[in-house]
Amino acid sequence: MRRHIRRHRRKLLSLQAWRIRLVFWGGALLLGGIAASFALVATRMDHSFRDLAERWPWLPFLMMPLGLMLINWLTRRFFPGAGGSGIPQVIAALQMKQRAAVLSFRIAVGKLLLTSLGLFCGASIGREGPTVHIGASIMYSLRRFANFPDFYYRHGLIAAGGAAGVAAAFNTPLAGIVFALEEISRSFEARTNGVIMTAVIFAGLTAMALLGNYSYFGISQVEFALNPMLVLSILVCGIAGGLIGGLFSQALISGNRWIKPWIGRYPLRVTALLGLLLATLGWASDHSSFGTGYEMAYGIITGEGEYDPWFPLYKFLATLGSYLTGIPGGIFAPSLATGAGIGQNLAHWLPIAPLSFMVMIGMVAYFAGVIQAPITAMVIVLEMTSNEQMIFPLMIGALLGSGASSLVCPRSLYRVLAEDFLHMGQKKGEPSGQAGDQTQR
């Protein structure tokens, strides 16, 4: 026993152990700073495109096809493996031998630059999935600077980077931890759980120091008291939101596989055509389908935005079309906006509960239906709105949404796309960038 204690003390105080700790902490601090900067740049790019589109309504018909073509070409030419949100690459990396093909500083730089450029071109994408990819890439690349133990190297660094990415992107530390355990690694291993929590703490505090301690959608004042009408509204919003979320996931999986041969042969032509379709959707929706959808979602949740019953459909189609181009960009923020619109529609069509209440349930149910990770969806929406009274309604809505989604899309979106990514890499004899361009997110 004493010998074990002495050995443990020597390990804690050794120079090698402290080198590993300092490198790891430095990487997490760096990630927090990058995530905060990414948030500011992405917001600026989104607003800049909207300002240009408001001034010259014809400009999206020029910017979107040409801009998305440029992003597609840059991704394939200089940043292979950086397309899509990157979450499937992070999941797949845990099973790959050549992880550097999808996790590297180069890919992290490409992800940040090209996602920002995609928002400047009006694509319906988010920065949260890319931040997960950036986080995993940065943390995994730390192996160059210290001799990490095996459990750090194979699993801990990747999962910790993904968790820190979610935490820093949304200011949702609990959601980062849950996402890493529920979706990325799907395991509860004591040795890596401490690594994940440490990365989330350092990255989250750094992002908070730069951006402040904010709630993504503000502070919701919705109250919950158990009564039949509220219970009925949870059932309606949970099931409807989950079914539509599952429809989106299945459409994305099927559409991605259908378009893959075409975009492989004619990548720029197909991207240009999709860009024109996205510009048309933006024109039809009075520009509400462009960008992350944050402003629309915020207006819906707070009750300050105008009611547009077609917004969820426009956002659904715009996010699907943006994904199919293969450019870097996530689906978290657009999905939350779509879900908020679904809840708003249900509240107007079936006014059995307060508008904000049904909006939040619709949002969490749709999001849980898309990613089929109910705990992550519940925690993210809860932390985004800072309303502890909604814990049980959001929990039930997320479970209903995930369950209803499985009726339409039997398997998790990210898991299916990660398997497609691995399959294409094996088929080509390597985890090539082309596989990543077309099968991730």
KEKOL-311616 format. One record per residue (C-alpha): residue in one letter; x, y, z. Coordinates in steps of 0.5 Angstrom, whole numbers, plus 2048, in hexadecimal, padded with zeros to 3 digits. Last residue first. Layout:
BEGIN
DRENGU   residu    xx    yy    zz
DRENGU        A     X     Y     Z
...
END
This chain:
BEGIN
DRENGU   residu    xx    yy    zz
DRENGU        R   7D4   820   7AF
DRENGU        Q   7D8   81C   7AA
DRENGU        T   7D7   818   7A4
DRENGU        Q   7D9   81C   79E
DRENGU        D   7DF   820   7A0
DRENGU        G   7E2   81B   7A5
DRENGU        A   7E2   815   7A0
DRENGU        Q   7E5   81A   79B
DRENGU        G   7EA   81B   7A0
DRENGU        S   7ED   814   7A0
DRENGU        P   7EC   80F   7A6
DRENGU        E   7F1   80A   7A2
DRENGU        G   7F0   804   79E
DRENGU        K   7EB   807   79A
DRENGU        K   7E5   802   79C
DRENGU        Q   7E8   803   7A3
DRENGU        G   7E7   80B   7A3
DRENGU        M   7E0   80A   7A0
DRENGU        H   7DE   805   7A5
DRENGU        L   7E1   80A   7AB
DRENGU        F   7DD   810   7A8
DRENGU        D   7D7   80C   7A7
DRENGU        E   7D7   809   7AE
DRENGU        A   7D8   810   7B1
DRENGU        L   7D2   813   7AD
DRENGU        V   7CE   80D   7B0
DRENGU        R   7D0   80F   7B7
DRENGU        Y   7CF   816   7B6
DRENGU        L   7C8   815   7B4
DRENGU        S   7C6   810   7B9
DRENGU        R   7C3   80A   7B7
DRENGU        P   7BB   808   7B5
DRENGU        C   7BA   80F   7B2
DRENGU        V   7B2   80F   7B1
DRENGU        L   7B0   80B   7B7
DRENGU        S   7B6   80D   7BB
DRENGU        S   7B4   814   7BA
DRENGU        A   7AE   813   7BF
DRENGU        G   7B3   810   7C4
DRENGU        S   7B8   816   7C4
DRENGU        G   7B2   81B   7C4
DRENGU        L   7AE   818   7CA
DRENGU        L   7B5   817   7CE
DRENGU        A   7B6   81F   7CC
DRENGU        G   7AF   821   7CE
DRENGU        I   7AF   81D   7D5
DRENGU        M   7B6   820   7D7
DRENGU        L   7B4   827   7D4
DRENGU        P   7AE   827   7D9
DRENGU        F   7B2   824   7DF
DRENGU        I   7B7   829   7DF
DRENGU        M   7B3   82F   7DD
DRENGU        Q   7B3   832   7E4
DRENGU        E   7BA   833   7E3
DRENGU        N   7BA   838   7DE
DRENGU        S   7C1   83B   7DC
DRENGU        T   7BF   83B   7D4
DRENGU        M   7C5   838   7D1
DRENGU        E   7C6   834   7D7
DRENGU        L   7C0   830   7D6
DRENGU        V   7C0   830   7CF
DRENGU        I   7C7   82D   7CF
DRENGU        V   7C5   828   7D5
DRENGU        M   7BF   825   7D1
DRENGU        A   7C2   824   7CB
DRENGU        T   7C8   821   7CE
DRENGU        I   7C4   81C   7D2
DRENGU        P   7BF   81B   7CC
DRENGU        A   7C5   818   7C7
DRENGU        Q   7C1   817   7C1
DRENGU        I   7C5   81C   7BD
DRENGU        V   7BF   81E   7B9
DRENGU        G   7B9   81C   7BD
DRENGU        A   7BD   81F   7C3
DRENGU        F   7BD   826   7C0
DRENGU        Y   7B6   825   7BE
DRENGU        A   7B3   823   7C5
DRENGU        V   7B8   829   7C8
DRENGU        M   7B5   82E   7C3
DRENGU        G   7AE   82C   7C4
DRENGU        I   7AE   82C   7CB
DRENGU        M   7B1   833   7CB
DRENGU        V   7AC   836   7C7
DRENGU        M   7A6   832   7CA
DRENGU        F   7A8   836   7D1
DRENGU        S   7A9   83C   7CD
DRENGU        L   7A2   83C   7CA
DRENGU        P   79F   83B   7D1
DRENGU        A   79B   834   7D1
DRENGU        I   794   832   7CD
DRENGU        P   795   836   7C7
DRENGU        L   795   831   7C2
DRENGU        W   796   834   7BB
DRENGU        H   79A   83A   7BE
DRENGU        A   79E   836   7C3
DRENGU        L   79F   831   7BE
DRENGU        N   7A2   836   7B9
DRENGU        Q   7A6   839   7BE
DRENGU        G   7A9   832   7C0
DRENGU        I   7AB   830   7B9
DRENGU        G   7AE   837   7B8
DRENGU        A   7B2   836   7BF
DRENGU        G   7B4   82F   7BC
DRENGU        T   7B7   832   7B5
DRENGU        A   7BB   837   7B9
DRENGU        L   7BE   832   7BE
DRENGU        S   7BF   82E   7B7
DRENGU        P   7C3   834   7B4
DRENGU        A   7C7   835   7BA
DRENGU        F   7C9   82D   7BB
DRENGU        I   7CA   82C   7B3
DRENGU        G   7D2   82D   7B2
DRENGU        G   7D6   830   7AD
DRENGU        P   7DC   82E   7A8
DRENGU        I   7D9   82D   7A1
DRENGU        G   7D7   827   79E
DRENGU        T   7D1   82A   79A
DRENGU        L   7CC   825   79D
DRENGU        Y   7CD   829   7A4
DRENGU        S   7CA   82F   7A1
DRENGU        G   7C4   82C   79D
DRENGU        L   7C2   829   7A4
DRENGU        T   7C3   82F   7A8
DRENGU        A   7BF   833   7A3
DRENGU        L   7BA   82E   7A2
DRENGU        F   7B8   82E   7AA
DRENGU        K   7B9   835   7AA
DRENGU        Y   7B4   836   7A5
DRENGU        L   7AF   831   7A8
DRENGU        P   7B0   834   7AF
DRENGU        F   7AF   83B   7AC
DRENGU        W   7A8   83A   7A9
DRENGU        P   7A4   83C   7AF
DRENGU        D   7A7   843   7AF
DRENGU        Y   7A5   846   7B6
DRENGU        E   7A9   84C   7B7
DRENGU        G   7AF   84C   7BC
DRENGU        E   7AE   84F   7C3
DRENGU        G   7AB   849   7C7
DRENGU        T   7B2   848   7CB
DRENGU        I   7B2   841   7C8
DRENGU        I   7B0   843   7C1
DRENGU        G   7B5   849   7C0
DRENGU        Y   7BB   845   7C3
DRENGU        A   7B9   83F   7BE
DRENGU        M   7B9   844   7B8
DRENGU        E   7BF   848   7BA
DRENGU        Y   7C3   841   7BB
DRENGU        G   7C1   83F   7B4
DRENGU        T   7C8   83D   7B3
DRENGU        G   7C8   840   7AC
DRENGU        F   7C3   841   7A7
DRENGU        S   7BC   83E   7A7
DRENGU        S   7B9   845   7AA
DRENGU        H   7BB   848   7A4
DRENGU        D   7B4   84A   7A2
DRENGU        S   7B2   843   7A1
DRENGU        A   7B1   843   79A
DRENGU        W   7B8   847   799
DRENGU        G   7BC   842   79D
DRENGU        L   7B9   83C   79A
DRENGU        T   7BB   83E   793
DRENGU        A   7C2   840   796
DRENGU        L   7C2   839   799
DRENGU        L   7C0   836   792
DRENGU        L   7C5   83A   78E
DRENGU        G   7CA   837   793
DRENGU        L   7C8   830   792
DRENGU        L   7C9   831   78A
DRENGU        A   7D0   834   78C
DRENGU        T   7D2   82E   790
DRENGU        V   7D0   829   78B
DRENGU        R   7D4   82D   786
DRENGU        L   7DA   82D   78A
DRENGU        P   7DA   826   78C
DRENGU        Y   7D9   823   786
DRENGU        R   7DB   81C   786
DRENGU        G   7DB   81B   78E
DRENGU        I   7D5   820   78E
DRENGU        W   7D1   81B   78A
DRENGU        P   7D3   815   78D
DRENGU        K   7D2   817   794
DRENGU        I   7CB   81A   793
DRENGU        W   7C7   814   794
DRENGU        R   7CB   812   79B
DRENGU        N   7CB   819   79D
DRENGU        G   7C3   81A   79C
DRENGU        S   7C2   813   79F
DRENGU        I   7C6   815   7A6
DRENGU        L   7C3   81C   7A5
DRENGU        A   7BC   81A   7A4
DRENGU        Q   7BC   815   7AA
DRENGU        S   7BF   81A   7AF
DRENGU        F   7BA   81F   7AC
DRENGU        L   7B4   81A   7AD
DRENGU        G   7B7   818   7B4
DRENGU        G   7B6   820   7B6
DRENGU        I   7AF   820   7B3
DRENGU        L   7AD   81A   7B7
DRENGU        G   7B1   81D   7BD
DRENGU        G   7AD   824   7BD
DRENGU        A   7A6   820   7BC
DRENGU        I   7A7   81C   7C2
DRENGU        G   7AA   820   7C7
DRENGU        C   7A6   826   7C5
DRENGU        V   79F   822   7C5
DRENGU        L   7A1   81E   7CC
DRENGU        I   7A4   825   7CF
DRENGU        S   79E   829   7CD
DRENGU        L   799   823   7D0
DRENGU        V   79D   823   7D7
DRENGU        L   79C   82B   7D7
DRENGU        M   795   82A   7D6
DRENGU        P   794   825   7DB
DRENGU        N   798   829   7E1
DRENGU        L   79E   829   7E4
DRENGU        A   7A1   830   7E5
DRENGU        F   7A7   832   7E1
DRENGU        E   7A9   839   7E0
DRENGU        V   7AC   83D   7DA
DRENGU        Q   7B1   843   7DC
DRENGU        S   7B6   841   7D7
DRENGU        I   7BD   844   7D8
DRENGU        G   7C1   846   7D2
DRENGU        F   7C1   841   7CC
DRENGU        Y   7C9   840   7CC
DRENGU        S   7C9   841   7D4
DRENGU        Y   7CF   846   7D5
DRENGU        N   7D5   845   7DA
DRENGU        G   7DA   84A   7D6
DRENGU        L   7DC   849   7CF
DRENGU        L   7E4   84A   7D0
DRENGU        A   7E4   847   7D8
DRENGU        M   7DE   842   7D6
DRENGU        A   7E2   83F   7D0
DRENGU        T   7E8   83E   7D5
DRENGU        L   7E4   83B   7DA
DRENGU        G   7E1   836   7D6
DRENGU        A   7E7   834   7D3
DRENGU        F   7EB   833   7DA
DRENGU        I   7E5   830   7DD
DRENGU        V   7E3   82C   7D7
DRENGU        A   7EA   829   7D6
DRENGU        T   7EA   827   7DD
DRENGU        M   7E3   823   7DD
DRENGU        I   7E5   81F   7D7
DRENGU        V   7EC   81D   7DA
DRENGU        G   7E8   81B   7E0
DRENGU        N   7E3   817   7DC
DRENGU        T   7E9   814   7D9
DRENGU        R   7EC   80F   7DE
DRENGU        A   7E5   80E   7E1
DRENGU        E   7E2   80B   7DB
DRENGU        F   7DB   80C   7D9
DRENGU        S   7DA   80B   7D2
DRENGU        R   7D6   80D   7CC
DRENGU        S   7DC   810   7C9
DRENGU        I   7DA   816   7C5
DRENGU        E   7D2   816   7C6
DRENGU        E   7D0   815   7CE
DRENGU        L   7D7   816   7D1
DRENGU        A   7D9   81B   7CD
DRENGU        F   7D3   81F   7CC
DRENGU        V   7D1   81E   7D4
DRENGU        I   7D8   822   7D6
DRENGU        G   7D7   827   7D1
DRENGU        A   7D0   828   7D3
DRENGU        L   7D2   829   7DA
DRENGU        P   7D7   82F   7D8
DRENGU        T   7D1   832   7D4
DRENGU        N   7D5   839   7D1
DRENGU        F   7D2   837   7CA
DRENGU        A   7D9   837   7C7
DRENGU        A   7DD   836   7CD
DRENGU        A   7D9   830   7D0
DRENGU        V   7D8   82D   7C9
DRENGU        G   7E0   82D   7C7
DRENGU        A   7E2   82B   7CE
DRENGU        A   7DE   825   7CD
DRENGU        G   7E1   823   7C6
DRENGU        G   7E8   825   7C9
DRENGU        A   7E7   820   7CF
DRENGU        A   7E4   81A   7CA
DRENGU        I   7EA   81B   7C6
DRENGU        L   7F0   81C   7CB
DRENGU        G   7ED   816   7D0
DRENGU        H   7EC   811   7CA
DRENGU        R   7F3   80E   7C7
DRENGU        Y   7F8   813   7CA
DRENGU        Y   7F5   814   7D1
DRENGU        F   7F4   80D   7D2
DRENGU        D   7FB   80B   7D0
DRENGU        P   7FF   810   7D4
DRENGU        F   801   817   7D1
DRENGU        N   808   818   7CF
DRENGU        A   808   81F   7CE
DRENGU        F   808   825   7C8
DRENGU        R   806   820   7C2
DRENGU        R   800   81D   7C6
DRENGU        L   7FD   824   7C6
DRENGU        S   7FA   823   7BF
DRENGU        Y   7F5   81F   7C2
DRENGU        M   7F2   825   7C7
DRENGU        I   7F3   82A   7C1
DRENGU        S   7EF   825   7BC
DRENGU        A   7EA   823   7C1
DRENGU        G   7E8   82A   7C2
DRENGU        I   7E8   82C   7BB
DRENGU        H   7E3   827   7BA
DRENGU        V   7DF   829   7C0
DRENGU        T   7DF   830   7BD
DRENGU        P   7DD   82E   7B6
DRENGU        G   7D7   82B   7BA
DRENGU        E   7D5   831   7BD
DRENGU        R   7D6   836   7B8
DRENGU        G   7D0   835   7B4
DRENGU        I   7CD   835   7AD
DRENGU        S   7C8   838   7A9
DRENGU        A   7CC   83A   7A3
DRENGU        G   7CC   842   7A2
DRENGU        C   7D3   843   79F
DRENGU        F   7D6   846   7A5
DRENGU        L   7D4   840   7A9
DRENGU        G   7D7   83C   7A4
DRENGU        L   7DE   840   7A5
DRENGU        S   7DD   83F   7AC
DRENGU        T   7DD   838   7AB
DRENGU        L   7E3   838   7A7
DRENGU        L   7E7   83C   7AB
DRENGU        L   7E6   838   7B2
DRENGU        K   7E6   831   7AE
DRENGU        G   7EC   832   7AA
DRENGU        V   7F0   834   7B1
DRENGU        A   7EE   82E   7B4
DRENGU        I   7EF   82A   7AE
DRENGU        R   7F6   82D   7AE
DRENGU        F   7F7   82C   7B6
DRENGU        S   7F5   824   7B5
DRENGU        L   7F0   81F   7B6
DRENGU        V   7ED   81C   7AF
DRENGU        A   7F3   819   7AC
DRENGU        A   7F7   819   7B2
DRENGU        R   7F2   814   7B5
DRENGU        Q   7F6   80E   7B1
DRENGU        K   7F4   808   7B5
DRENGU        M   7ED   80A   7B5
DRENGU        Q   7E7   808   7BA
DRENGU        L   7E7   80E   7BF
DRENGU        A   7E8   812   7B9
DRENGU        A   7E1   810   7B6
DRENGU        I   7DE   814   7BC
DRENGU        V   7E2   81A   7BA
DRENGU        Q   7E1   819   7B3
DRENGU        P   7DA   818   7B4
DRENGU        I   7DA   81F   7B8
DRENGU        G   7DD   823   7B2
DRENGU        S   7D8   828   7B1
DRENGU        G   7D8   827   7A9
DRENGU        G   7DF   827   7A6
DRENGU        A   7E6   827   7A9
DRENGU        G   7E8   820   7A7
DRENGU        P   7EC   823   7A1
DRENGU        F   7EE   82A   7A2
DRENGU        F   7F3   82D   79D
DRENGU        R   7EF   82B   796
DRENGU        R   7E9   827   798
DRENGU        T   7E7   82D   79D
DRENGU        L   7EA   832   799
DRENGU        W   7E5   830   793
DRENGU        N   7DF   82F   797
DRENGU        I   7E0   836   79A
DRENGU        L   7E1   839   793
DRENGU        M   7DB   836   791
DRENGU        L   7D7   838   797
DRENGU        G   7D9   83F   796
DRENGU        L   7D7   83F   78E
DRENGU        P   7D0   83C   78F
DRENGU        M   7CF   840   795
DRENGU        M   7D2   847   794
DRENGU        L   7CE   848   78D
DRENGU        F   7C7   846   78F
DRENGU        P   7C8   849   796
DRENGU        L   7CA   850   792
DRENGU        W   7C3   851   78F
DRENGU        P   7C0   854   796
DRENGU        W   7C5   859   796
DRENGU        R   7C5   85D   79C
DRENGU        E   7C1   858   7A0
DRENGU        A   7C6   852   79D
DRENGU        L   7CC   856   79F
DRENGU        D   7CA   857   7A6
DRENGU        R   7C8   850   7A7
DRENGU        F   7CF   84E   7A4
DRENGU        S   7D2   852   7A9
DRENGU        H   7CE   850   7AF
DRENGU        D   7D0   849   7AE
DRENGU        M   7D7   84A   7AD
DRENGU        R   7D7   84E   7B4
DRENGU        T   7D4   849   7B7
DRENGU        A   7D9   844   7B5
DRENGU        V   7DF   848   7B7
DRENGU        L   7DC   849   7BE
DRENGU        A   7DB   842   7BF
DRENGU        F   7E2   840   7BC
DRENGU        S   7E5   845   7C0
DRENGU        A   7E2   841   7C6
DRENGU        A   7E3   83A   7C4
DRENGU        I   7EB   83C   7C2
DRENGU        G   7EC   83F   7C9
DRENGU        G   7E8   839   7CD
DRENGU        L   7ED   834   7C8
DRENGU        L   7F3   838   7CA
DRENGU        L   7F1   837   7D2
DRENGU        A   7F0   82F   7D0
DRENGU        G   7F7   82F   7CD
DRENGU        G   7FA   832   7D2
DRENGU        W   7F7   82E   7D7
DRENGU        F   7F9   828   7D4
DRENGU        V   800   82A   7D3
DRENGU        L   801   82C   7DA
DRENGU        R   7FE   825   7DC
DRENGU        I   803   821   7D8
DRENGU        R   809   825   7DA
DRENGU        W   807   824   7E1
DRENGU        A   807   81D   7E0
DRENGU        Q   80D   81D   7DD
DRENGU        L   810   821   7E2
DRENGU        S   80E   81C   7E8
DRENGU        L   80A   81F   7ED
DRENGU        L   804   81B   7EC
DRENGU        K   808   814   7EA
DRENGU        R   80C   815   7F0
DRENGU        R   806   815   7F5
DRENGU        H   803   80F   7F2
DRENGU        R   809   80B   7F2
DRENGU        R   80A   80D   7FA
DRENGU        I   802   80B   7FB
DRENGU        H   803   804   7F7
DRENGU        R   809   803   7FC
DRENGU        R   805   805   802
DRENGU        M   800   800   800
END
